[in-house]
Amino acid sequence: MKSLSDIIKKVKSSASVQLFEKDLKDVKENLKEIIKYLNRRINTSNIQKTKAAEQIRSMRKSIDDLLNKLEQEILNDLDSKQSKLKSQMNTLQQQLKTQANQMSQLQSEFSKMTEYATELQMYVGLREIEKTTSEAAKYLDDLKSEGQLDEVNLELTISSELQSILKDVKSFGDININTSSFTLQLKAVRKDQAQYLVHTTPTIEQIKPSLLRHLTIPQERKSIDIHACTILPDVASDGQILVVSSEEKSTIVNLNDMSLTILKGVVAYKIALFKGNIYGTICRENKVCCYTRSGEPLWTFMHDDIVRPLGITLDKNGFVYVVSTYNNRVVVVSPDGKTCKTILSKADRIKSLCEIDINRESGIMIASSEIRVDNDDFEYETTFVYKL
């Protein structure tokens, strides 16, 4: 057995010392480069914040300018129509005052006539008063029949599009944090020394399934319908709990004591479980939802690419895969429910999609679909197999 002095006497001159010295130097330089990179990212973030704030203020000014313009236009219209209405009523009022003055004058003349006029003068005067009174009464009847005495009111109707702003607009916009892959070139360091320097979780843009094959259906079985890739697609379990969903409520079964918990707020057509959270699709409302195990909503996601969603599953990184049946797409939603990406569509030969499932350990994804193969006279249902 060698003594300790014999073992360590050549350590300083060994190749390992030089390798460790290089590793330390390279790691230190890598750290410096990453710090510089983060400083640049901070500066870029500040610039992005300033630019976003300018865009927000610019949009607000554009909205204010438009509303001010529309407000001034309707105020001008209000002033114009009220002035016209007021002028018409002033003219009519002046005509009626003239008629009233004539009636007052006739009333005065009638009093004098009854006191001082002869019988002949009284006879002639009454004929004249009768004529004038009849004309005045006819004038009032004409005003009434022609609608000139109808009640005229100014009424304001606010544009339905403007009212919808108060009802439909819930936020000024969204601030999203989008990530892209780390591109800084670092110095190569021995793997056991540097394996944790760079985070390796893929971004949503890196998700690109590759087709491995589709199931070959025997000729005599091509008439079968494949509506699902999993057993009981409206049930999900992680070994601890089992969740049964419906469009009215969901039920959690504790597999340890078989107790039941009703979650009235968790409504879904199809569901999946991942790290204690419940994920579901609401087909009629084109929604993908995420809830806690207790039924508290975490996020709801909607996008034009997701129309009548059915099947739902998750990969090992928490990305949510949704089948959009109306437009034959498979859409991936980010774990935070902020962004999405279409990864499969009609261009990939998929049709009449319903269900999807993923083996999280192997990264194998399967999706039910219809297909037409050469020399076949009709389309039949099969299952496509992909590698994520």
C-alpha positions as a printed NumPy array, in Angstrom:
array([[   0.   ,    0.   ,    0.   ],
       [   1.369,    3.398,   -1.005],
       [   1.748,    6.042,    1.633],
       [  -0.229,    9.268,    1.465],
       [   2.968,   11.217,    0.752],
       [   3.657,    9.043,   -2.285],
       [   0.101,    9.566,   -3.582],
       [   0.031,   13.348,   -3.292],
       [   3.625,   14.242,   -4.072],
       [   2.948,   14.651,   -7.829],
       [  -0.542,   16.197,   -7.63 ],
       [   0.666,   19.719,   -8.444],
       [   2.395,   18.555,  -11.599],
       [  -0.411,   16.267,  -12.767],
       [  -2.555,   16.976,  -15.839],
       [  -5.646,   17.179,  -13.621],
       [  -4.397,   20.397,  -12.048],
       [  -4.061,   21.995,  -15.449],
       [  -7.518,   20.787,  -16.458],
       [  -9.096,   22.168,  -13.29 ],
       [  -7.23 ,   25.435,  -13.769],
       [  -8.631,   25.657,  -17.312],
       [ -12.103,   24.725,  -16.097],
       [ -12.033,   27.457,  -13.437],
       [ -10.838,   30.014,  -15.963],
       [ -13.428,   29.027,  -18.554],
       [ -16.27 ,   28.965,  -16.024],
       [ -15.237,   32.398,  -14.741],
       [ -15.107,   33.79 ,  -18.288],
       [ -18.469,   32.188,  -19.051],
       [ -19.956,   33.817,  -15.952],
       [ -18.538,   37.198,  -17.004],
       [ -20.006,   36.764,  -20.483],
       [ -23.39 ,   35.806,  -19.06 ],
       [ -23.327,   38.832,  -16.714],
       [ -22.545,   41.068,  -19.705],
       [ -25.335,   39.346,  -21.625],
       [ -27.799,   39.929,  -18.77 ],
       [ -26.757,   43.589,  -18.573],
       [ -27.516,   43.909,  -22.276],
       [ -30.856,   42.162,  -21.725],
       [ -31.663,   44.575,  -18.868],
       [ -30.864,   47.545,  -21.101],
       [ -32.942,   46.005,  -23.886],
       [ -35.777,   45.435,  -21.416],
       [ -35.636,   49.104,  -20.359],
       [ -35.77 ,   50.171,  -24.007],
       [ -38.682,   47.802,  -24.642],
       [ -40.502,   49.216,  -21.61 ],
       [ -39.99 ,   52.787,  -22.848],
       [ -41.166,   51.85 ,  -26.339],
       [ -44.217,   50.005,  -24.986],
       [ -45.107,   52.976,  -22.751],
       [ -44.839,   55.288,  -25.771],
       [ -47.134,   52.974,  -27.757],
       [ -49.634,   52.943,  -24.879],
       [ -49.62 ,   56.737,  -24.641],
       [ -49.845,   57.054,  -28.443],
       [ -52.839,   54.721,  -28.538],
       [ -54.45 ,   56.641,  -25.673],
       [ -53.928,   59.936,  -27.539],
       [ -55.402,   58.448,  -30.725],
       [ -58.432,   57.257,  -28.754],
       [ -58.759,   60.65 ,  -27.027],
       [ -58.46 ,   62.498,  -30.356],
       [ -61.106,   60.282,  -31.931],
       [ -63.482,   60.651,  -28.976],
       [ -62.931,   64.432,  -28.903],
       [ -63.701,   64.606,  -32.63 ],
       [ -66.837,   62.47 ,  -32.277],
       [ -67.914,   64.476,  -29.221],
       [ -67.523,   67.781,  -31.054],
       [ -69.43 ,   66.453,  -34.071],
       [ -72.402,   65.334,  -32.005],
       [ -72.363,   68.571,  -29.977],
       [ -72.407,   70.554,  -33.227],
       [ -75.275,   68.4  ,  -34.477],
       [ -77.126,   68.928,  -31.195],
       [ -76.624,   72.698,  -31.386],
       [ -77.736,   72.811,  -35.038],
       [ -80.898,   70.786,  -34.546],
       [ -81.844,   72.577,  -31.33 ],
       [ -81.32 ,   75.972,  -32.982],
       [ -83.527,   74.938,  -35.911],
       [ -86.21 ,   73.629,  -33.567],
       [ -86.005,   76.756,  -31.421],
       [ -86.291,   78.995,  -34.509],
       [ -89.414,   77.132,  -35.665],
       [ -91.031,   77.409,  -32.244],
       [ -90.104,   81.133,  -31.961],
       [ -91.698,   81.811,  -35.353],
       [ -94.878,   79.948,  -34.359],
       [ -94.912,   81.667,  -30.997],
       [ -94.683,   85.083,  -32.667],
       [ -97.581,   84.207,  -34.978],
       [ -99.692,   83.125,  -32.018],
       [ -98.851,   86.325,  -30.129],
       [-100.055,   88.328,  -33.136],
       [-103.294,   86.352,  -33.131],
       [-103.653,   86.862,  -29.38 ],
       [-103.177,   90.62 ,  -29.757],
       [-105.867,   90.681,  -32.442],
       [-108.223,   88.811,  -30.13 ],
       [-107.482,   91.273,  -27.295],
       [-108.182,   94.211,  -29.608],
       [-111.466,   92.634,  -30.782],
       [-112.412,   91.945,  -27.173],
       [-111.867,   95.637,  -26.323],
       [-113.83 ,   96.79 ,  -29.393],
       [-116.627,   94.368,  -28.508],
       [-116.929,   95.888,  -25.012],
       [-117.134,   99.415,  -26.413],
       [-119.575,   98.313,  -29.084],
       [-121.972,   96.766,  -26.59 ],
       [-121.886,  100.018,  -24.602],
       [-122.062,  102.747,  -27.28 ],
       [-123.002,  101.233,  -30.693],
       [-126.446,  101.53 ,  -32.301],
       [-128.394,   98.422,  -33.196],
       [-127.211,   98.627,  -36.803],
       [-123.602,   99.146,  -35.749],
       [-123.946,   96.249,  -33.342],
       [-125.295,   94.009,  -36.123],
       [-122.48 ,   94.887,  -38.531],
       [-119.822,   94.655,  -35.792],
       [-120.954,   91.224,  -34.67 ],
       [-120.727,   89.956,  -38.243],
       [-117.122,   91.2  ,  -38.441],
       [-116.197,   89.763,  -35.024],
       [-117.734,   86.427,  -35.965],
       [-115.702,   86.325,  -39.157],
       [-112.418,   87.202,  -37.408],
       [-113.06 ,   84.744,  -34.554],
       [-113.904,   81.963,  -37.025],
       [-110.694,   82.584,  -38.939],
       [-108.667,   82.476,  -35.703],
       [-110.312,   79.205,  -34.653],
       [-109.652,   77.714,  -38.107],
       [-106.024,   78.845,  -37.831],
       [-105.65 ,   76.968,  -34.527],
       [-107.344,   73.862,  -35.962],
       [-104.981,   73.932,  -38.938],
       [-101.977,   74.178,  -36.625],
       [-103.205,   71.154,  -34.697],
       [-104.117,   69.036,  -37.735],
       [-100.801,   69.802,  -39.46 ],
       [ -98.871,   68.677,  -36.381],
       [ -97.33 ,   72.068,  -35.707],
       [ -98.494,   71.903,  -32.084],
       [ -97.156,   68.355,  -31.523],
       [ -94.632,   67.974,  -28.698],
       [ -91.125,   67.842,  -30.191],
       [ -88.252,   66.528,  -28.016],
       [ -84.522,   66.295,  -28.504],
       [ -83.335,   62.742,  -27.79 ],
       [ -79.781,   61.376,  -27.683],
       [ -78.91 ,   57.824,  -28.754],
       [ -75.365,   56.818,  -27.86 ],
       [ -73.657,   54.715,  -30.536],
       [ -73.863,   50.995,  -29.701],
       [ -70.219,   50.623,  -30.776],
       [ -69.239,   53.285,  -28.242],
       [ -71.321,   51.681,  -25.513],
       [ -69.715,   48.321,  -26.26 ],
       [ -66.34 ,   49.775,  -25.245],
       [ -67.555,   50.032,  -21.654],
       [ -69.006,   46.537,  -21.804],
       [ -66.55 ,   44.552,  -23.925],
       [ -63.148,   46.191,  -23.412],
       [ -61.699,   44.681,  -20.237],
       [ -58.108,   45.824,  -20.554],
       [ -55.912,   48.265,  -22.466],
       [ -53.871,   45.335,  -23.791],
       [ -51.57 ,   42.544,  -22.62 ],
       [ -47.956,   42.636,  -21.562],
       [ -46.402,   39.292,  -22.498],
       [ -42.94 ,   38.014,  -21.734],
       [ -41.841,   35.921,  -24.702],
       [ -38.726,   33.842,  -24.435],
       [ -36.296,   32.708,  -27.093],
       [ -33.446,   30.238,  -26.887],
       [ -30.144,   31.263,  -25.317],
       [ -27.758,   32.013,  -28.188],
       [ -24.621,   33.249,  -26.425],
       [ -21.63 ,   31.069,  -27.288],
       [ -19.88 ,   29.92 ,  -24.12 ],
       [ -16.545,   28.207,  -23.786],
       [ -16.744,   24.432,  -23.62 ],
       [ -16.193,   23.135,  -20.094],
       [ -16.142,   19.538,  -18.92 ],
       [ -19.727,   18.324,  -18.649],
       [ -19.567,   17.376,  -14.994],
       [ -18.433,   20.901,  -14.176],
       [ -20.852,   22.929,  -16.239],
       [ -24.014,   20.893,  -16.739],
       [ -26.207,   23.376,  -14.877],
       [ -25.035,   26.575,  -16.515],
       [ -27.742,   26.699,  -19.188],
       [ -31.426,   25.922,  -18.703],
       [ -32.494,   23.276,  -21.241],
       [ -36.301,   23.518,  -21.135],
       [ -37.437,   24.107,  -24.751],
       [ -39.449,   27.139,  -25.812],
       [ -42.806,   26.825,  -27.535],
       [ -41.129,   27.676,  -30.866],
       [ -38.837,   24.652,  -30.516],
       [ -41.734,   22.196,  -30.36 ],
       [ -41.8  ,   20.475,  -33.761],
       [ -43.294,   16.966,  -33.819],
       [ -41.848,   14.546,  -36.353],
       [ -44.078,   11.871,  -37.843],
       [ -42.911,    8.339,  -37.063],
       [ -45.756,    6.374,  -38.655],
       [ -49.49 ,    5.864,  -38.745],
       [ -51.202,    2.705,  -37.631],
       [ -51.802,    0.191,  -40.395],
       [ -55.428,   -0.898,  -40.206],
       [ -56.247,   -4.354,  -41.676],
       [ -58.541,   -4.191,  -44.683],
       [ -61.415,   -5.862,  -42.86 ],
       [ -61.096,   -3.415,  -39.942],
       [ -61.006,   -0.155,  -41.927],
       [ -64.666,    0.526,  -41.211],
       [ -64.071,    0.899,  -37.453],
       [ -64.334,    4.311,  -35.79 ],
       [ -61.375,    5.555,  -33.732],
       [ -62.762,    8.319,  -31.501],
       [ -60.121,    8.406,  -28.782],
       [ -56.481,    7.734,  -27.971],
       [ -57.068,    7.094,  -24.268],
       [ -59.449,    5.034,  -22.144],
       [ -62.314,    7.146,  -20.716],
       [ -61.256,   10.484,  -22.273],
       [ -63.45 ,   12.456,  -19.852],
       [ -61.523,   10.984,  -16.883],
       [ -57.977,   11.809,  -15.752],
       [ -55.864,   10.386,  -12.928],
       [ -52.361,   10.915,  -11.56 ],
       [ -52.426,    7.898,   -9.224],
       [ -53.529,    9.973,   -6.225],
       [ -56.786,   11.442,   -7.495],
       [ -59.186,   10.732,  -10.329],
       [ -61.147,   13.568,  -11.949],
       [ -64.376,   13.05 ,  -13.851],
       [ -65.457,   16.081,  -15.886],
       [ -68.702,   17.282,  -17.442],
       [ -70.066,   20.496,  -18.949],
       [ -71.784,   21.299,  -15.625],
       [ -69.295,   20.274,  -12.926],
       [ -66.359,   17.996,  -12.162],
       [ -65.885,   15.351,   -9.49 ],
       [ -62.598,   14.495,   -7.752],
       [ -62.211,   10.98 ,   -6.372],
       [ -59.512,   10.55 ,   -3.737],
       [ -58.037,    7.161,   -4.626],
       [ -56.69 ,    6.684,   -1.085],
       [ -60.061,    6.778,    0.718],
       [ -62.456,    6.974,   -2.289],
       [ -63.979,   10.218,   -0.97 ],
       [ -65.664,   12.555,   -3.454],
       [ -65.299,   16.316,   -3.932],
       [ -67.601,   18.249,   -6.271],
       [ -65.988,   21.179,   -8.153],
       [ -68.895,   23.203,   -9.554],
       [ -66.556,   25.815,  -11.026],
       [ -64.562,   23.299,  -13.064],
       [ -66.499,   22.658,  -16.274],
       [ -64.799,   20.924,  -19.184],
       [ -65.548,   18.623,  -22.082],
       [ -62.183,   16.832,  -21.872],
       [ -59.587,   17.111,  -19.081],
       [ -55.979,   16.323,  -18.182],
       [ -53.893,   16.436,  -14.976],
       [ -50.366,   17.745,  -14.519],
       [ -48.499,   18.494,  -11.26 ],
       [ -51.721,   18.875,   -9.261],
       [ -53.467,   21.216,  -11.711],
       [ -56.544,   20.386,  -13.79 ],
       [ -56.62 ,   21.34 ,  -17.491],
       [ -59.784,   21.241,  -19.597],
       [ -61.382,   22.245,  -22.896],
       [ -64.74 ,   24.033,  -23.138],
       [ -65.782,   23.121,  -26.658],
       [ -68.737,   25.467,  -27.19 ],
       [ -66.867,   28.524,  -25.909],
       [ -63.531,   27.769,  -27.671],
       [ -61.661,   27.923,  -24.351],
       [ -58.737,   26.113,  -22.748],
       [ -58.753,   26.434,  -18.947],
       [ -56.412,   25.656,  -16.071],
       [ -57.581,   25.156,  -12.464],
       [ -55.985,   24.232,   -9.173],
       [ -56.862,   20.942,   -7.558],
       [ -59.346,   22.838,   -5.347],
       [ -61.087,   24.307,   -8.403],
       [ -59.617,   27.835,   -8.356],
       [ -59.131,   29.189,  -11.907],
       [ -55.489,   29.917,  -12.817],
       [ -55.91 ,   30.988,  -16.441],
       [ -58.225,   30.819,  -19.445],
       [ -56.86 ,   30.93 ,  -22.996],
       [ -58.632,   31.686,  -26.294],
       [ -57.137,   32.074,  -29.771],
       [ -58.378,   32.173,  -33.365],
       [ -56.494,   28.903,  -34.054],
       [ -58.517,   27.1  ,  -31.361],
       [ -62.072,   26.429,  -32.559],
       [ -64.261,   23.79 ,  -30.846],
       [ -61.425,   22.186,  -28.866],
       [ -61.79 ,   18.581,  -27.74 ],
       [ -58.788,   16.404,  -26.834],
       [ -56.202,   17.779,  -24.395],
       [ -52.92 ,   16.48 ,  -22.927],
       [ -49.595,   17.818,  -21.59 ],
       [ -45.94 ,   16.987,  -22.127],
       [ -43.291,   16.673,  -19.435],
       [ -42.517,   20.411,  -19.524],
       [ -46.123,   21.483,  -18.906],
       [ -46.976,   22.558,  -22.466],
       [ -50.671,   21.987,  -23.194],
       [ -51.596,   20.203,  -26.448],
       [ -55.156,   20.854,  -27.685],
       [ -57.078,   19.388,  -30.625],
       [ -58.983,   22.104,  -32.526],
       [ -61.62 ,   20.037,  -34.327],
       [ -63.251,   22.726,  -36.49 ],
       [ -60.078,   23.622,  -38.404],
       [ -58.177,   20.314,  -37.952],
       [ -55.254,   21.637,  -35.937],
       [ -53.138,   20.621,  -32.983],
       [ -52.265,   23.748,  -30.987],
       [ -49.7  ,   23.976,  -28.181],
       [ -50.419,   26.455,  -25.361],
       [ -47.588,   27.672,  -23.129],
       [ -47.623,   26.549,  -19.454],
       [ -48.611,   30.06 ,  -18.321],
       [ -51.558,   30.224,  -20.734],
       [ -50.188,   33.293,  -22.518],
       [ -49.136,   32.148,  -25.998],
       [ -49.762,   29.315,  -28.418],
       [ -48.434,   27.726,  -31.6  ],
       [ -50.061,   25.489,  -34.209],
       [ -47.851,   22.416,  -34.682],
       [ -50.084,   20.256,  -36.925],
       [ -52.696,   21.181,  -39.533],
       [ -54.324,   19.908,  -42.735],
       [ -50.976,   20.344,  -44.459],
       [ -49.744,   17.431,  -42.32 ],
       [ -52.488,   15.14 ,  -43.752],
       [ -54.522,   15.132,  -40.53 ],
       [ -58.301,   15.248,  -40.775],
       [ -61.306,   14.909,  -38.457],
       [ -59.155,   15.134,  -35.339],
       [ -60.777,   14.306,  -31.987],
       [ -58.262,   13.039,  -29.461],
       [ -54.589,   13.276,  -28.559],
       [ -52.29 ,   11.769,  -25.932],
       [ -48.599,   11.976,  -24.959],
       [ -46.286,    9.564,  -23.193],
       [ -44.333,   12.076,  -21.1  ],
       [ -41.388,    9.753,  -20.478],
       [ -40.759,    8.786,  -24.103],
       [ -42.063,   11.981,  -25.744],
       [ -44.291,    9.951,  -28.072],
       [ -47.514,   11.67 ,  -29.151],
       [ -50.489,    9.981,  -30.829],
       [ -53.477,   11.642,  -32.509],
       [ -56.571,   10.027,  -34.018],
       [ -57.259,   11.07 ,  -37.615],
       [ -58.745,   10.059,  -40.941],
       [ -56.479,    9.15 ,  -43.854],
       [ -56.655,    8.083,  -47.47 ],
       [ -53.892,    5.742,  -48.618],
       [ -52.975,    5.081,  -52.25 ],
       [ -55.086,    2.357,  -53.913],
       [ -57.837,    2.804,  -51.279],
       [ -61.228,    3.966,  -52.505],
       [ -62.258,    5.635,  -49.257],
       [ -60.895,    7.367,  -46.172],
       [ -60.614,    5.386,  -42.944],
       [ -59.723,    6.257,  -39.382],
       [ -56.251,    5.638,  -38.003],
       [ -53.799,    7.027,  -35.503],
       [ -50.671,    9.075,  -36.267],
       [ -47.591,    8.591,  -34.086],
       [ -45.144,   11.479,  -33.564],
       [ -41.906,   12.077,  -31.698],
       [ -41.709,   15.394,  -29.829]])
